[in-house]
Amino acid sequence: RGGGLMVWGDNAPHIAHANQLLGRIFPGDGIYLEGNDHGSQIMIAHSEGTSPGHLSRNHLIMTGLKALFEGVTISYLPRVGPLKVIATYNHGPGYSGRPYCAVADAEVFQRCRPPNQPGRGRVVIDGGFTKLYDEYWMKTAGTERYVKNASAWLLNMNSRVVSEEDIAGRFEPTVRTSSPSMARNPKRTYRA
């Protein structure tokens, strides 16, 4: 079973490694980052993330966010394929908005072109890593929360308790249990 992965990109050429990785994760789907657009604006929470300058407040990654700095320079996804778009940047002059933050989960992987192997981990793609630079980190309170939310979502804790996998379409929840740890000796006194 695969773990979660956050793929960061920015302006060309700072997308080359991300694109190699995306080509391996989504073979045949044409998912890649391109561009060198000027950003530096604040995206606002909205009911969906496909309109220019908005992020989707309906996705768990965007929980509690009212605004998010998009980054100084932006790369975008010219083709999103089966991905779920959760943010479309820049409502500035000359831009119609382009998807630059998208996610993949079990539902997305089922719609991918073969080989769409089951059990792959979740993926977050973000084309504006300059939002992580020290001088821009505090531009909005949303940056720190966004990174924490994305990290938690990538852990996919729900699937560790209840199985989400069932290619045939039947959902049969199974709870994984483990025996109590015997690593700690309860009779021994520990210093605080």
C-alpha positions in Angstrom: 0.0 0.0 0.0 1.4 3.4 -1.0 1.8 6.4 1.2 0.7 10.0 0.6 2.8 12.3 -1.6 2.8 16.1 -1.9 4.2 17.3 -5.3 5.4 20.9 -5.3 6.2 22.8 -8.4 6.7 26.4 -9.4 7.8 28.3 -12.5 9.8 26.5 -15.2 12.4 25.0 -14.9 11.4 24.2 -11.2 8.8 21.8 -12.4 11.1 19.2 -14.2 11.4 16.8 -11.3 7.7 17.2 -10.4 6.8 16.4 -14.0 8.9 13.2 -14.0 7.2 12.1 -10.9 3.7 13.0 -12.2 4.4 11.0 -15.4 5.2 7.9 -13.3 2.1 8.3 -11.0 -0.3 9.1 -13.8 1.0 7.2 -16.9 -1.0 8.0 -20.0 -3.2 10.6 -18.3 -1.1 13.6 -19.5 -0.8 15.2 -16.0 2.0 17.7 -15.8 2.8 21.2 -14.6 3.8 24.1 -17.0 4.0 27.8 -17.0 5.7 30.8 -15.3 2.8 33.0 -14.5 2.9 35.9 -12.0 0.8 35.2 -9.0 1.3 37.2 -5.7 -2.4 37.4 -5.0 -4.6 36.0 -2.3 -7.1 33.3 -3.1 -10.4 33.3 -1.3 -12.5 30.4 0.0 -15.4 29.5 -2.3 -17.9 26.7 -2.7 -15.8 25.2 -5.4 -12.2 25.7 -6.5 -12.6 26.0 -10.2 -13.4 29.7 -10.5 -10.4 32.1 -10.8 -8.8 33.2 -7.6 -10.7 30.7 -5.4 -10.0 27.6 -3.4 -12.6 25.0 -2.6 -13.8 25.2 1.0 -15.5 21.8 0.5 -12.3 19.8 0.5 -10.7 18.6 3.8 -7.4 20.1 2.8 -9.0 23.6 2.8 -10.8 23.1 6.2 -10.7 26.4 8.2 -9.1 28.4 5.4 -10.6 31.8 4.5 -7.6 32.9 2.3 -4.4 31.5 0.9 -1.4 33.2 -0.7 -1.0 31.6 -4.1 2.8 32.1 -4.4 4.9 34.6 -6.4 5.3 32.6 -9.6 2.9 29.9 -10.5 2.9 26.8 -12.6 -0.4 25.2 -13.5 -2.0 21.9 -14.7 -3.0 22.4 -18.4 -4.8 19.1 -18.3 -6.4 17.8 -15.0 -7.8 14.5 -16.3 -9.3 12.6 -13.4 -7.8 14.8 -10.7 -10.0 16.9 -8.3 -9.2 20.6 -8.6 -9.2 22.3 -5.3 -7.7 25.7 -6.2 -7.6 27.9 -9.3 -5.3 30.8 -9.1 -5.1 34.4 -10.3 -8.1 36.5 -11.1 -5.8 39.3 -12.3 -5.7 41.1 -15.6 -5.2 38.8 -18.6 -5.9 35.6 -16.7 -9.0 33.4 -16.9 -7.8 31.3 -14.0 -5.9 28.0 -14.2 -6.0 25.0 -12.0 -2.8 24.8 -10.0 -3.8 22.7 -6.9 -5.3 19.3 -7.4 -5.6 16.0 -5.5 -5.9 12.3 -6.2 -7.4 9.8 -3.9 -8.9 6.2 -4.4 -11.8 7.6 -6.4 -9.5 9.4 -8.8 -7.2 6.4 -9.2 -10.2 4.3 -10.3 -10.8 6.7 -13.2 -7.1 6.8 -14.3 -6.0 5.0 -17.4 -4.4 1.6 -17.0 -2.4 0.6 -15.1 -4.6 2.0 -12.4 -3.2 -0.1 -9.6 -5.4 -0.2 -6.5 -3.8 0.7 -3.1 -1.9 3.8 -4.2 -1.5 6.6 -1.7 -3.1 10.0 -2.0 -1.4 12.8 -3.9 -1.6 16.6 -3.6 -0.2 18.7 -6.5 0.6 22.4 -5.9 2.2 24.7 -8.5 3.1 27.5 -6.2 5.9 26.4 -3.8 7.1 30.0 -3.3 4.3 30.4 -0.7 6.5 28.3 1.5 9.4 30.8 1.5 10.1 32.5 4.8 9.2 35.9 3.4 5.8 34.8 2.2 4.9 32.2 4.8 3.0 34.7 7.0 1.3 36.5 4.1 -1.9 34.7 5.1 -2.7 32.6 8.2 -3.9 30.0 5.6 -0.5 28.9 4.5 0.5 27.1 7.7 -3.0 25.6 8.0 -3.0 24.5 4.4 0.3 22.6 4.8 -0.9 21.0 8.1 -4.2 20.0 6.5 -2.6 18.6 3.4 -0.2 16.5 5.6 -3.0 15.1 7.6 -5.1 14.3 4.6 -2.2 12.5 2.9 -1.9 10.2 6.0 -5.3 8.8 5.0 -6.0 7.7 8.5 -9.5 6.6 7.6 -8.2 3.8 5.4 -5.9 2.6 8.2 -9.0 1.9 10.3 -11.6 1.0 7.6 -10.7 -0.5 4.3 -11.7 1.7 1.4 -10.5 -0.7 -1.2 -13.0 -2.7 -3.2 -12.5 -2.7 -6.9 -15.7 -4.8 -7.5 -17.8 -2.0 -6.0 -18.8 -3.8 -2.7 -17.9 -2.0 0.4 -17.1 -4.3 3.3 -15.6 -2.4 6.2 -13.0 -4.2 8.2 -11.5 -2.9 11.4 -7.9 -3.7 12.0 -7.0 -4.6 15.6 -3.8 -5.2 17.3 -2.9 -6.7 20.7 -1.8 -4.3 23.4 1.9 -3.4 23.5 4.0 -5.4 25.9 7.0 -3.0 25.4 6.4 -1.1 28.6 6.8 -2.8 32.0 3.8 -1.6 34.1 5.6 -2.6 37.4 8.6 -0.4 36.6 8.7 3.2 37.9 9.6 5.9 35.4 10.9 9.3 36.2 8.9 12.3 34.9 
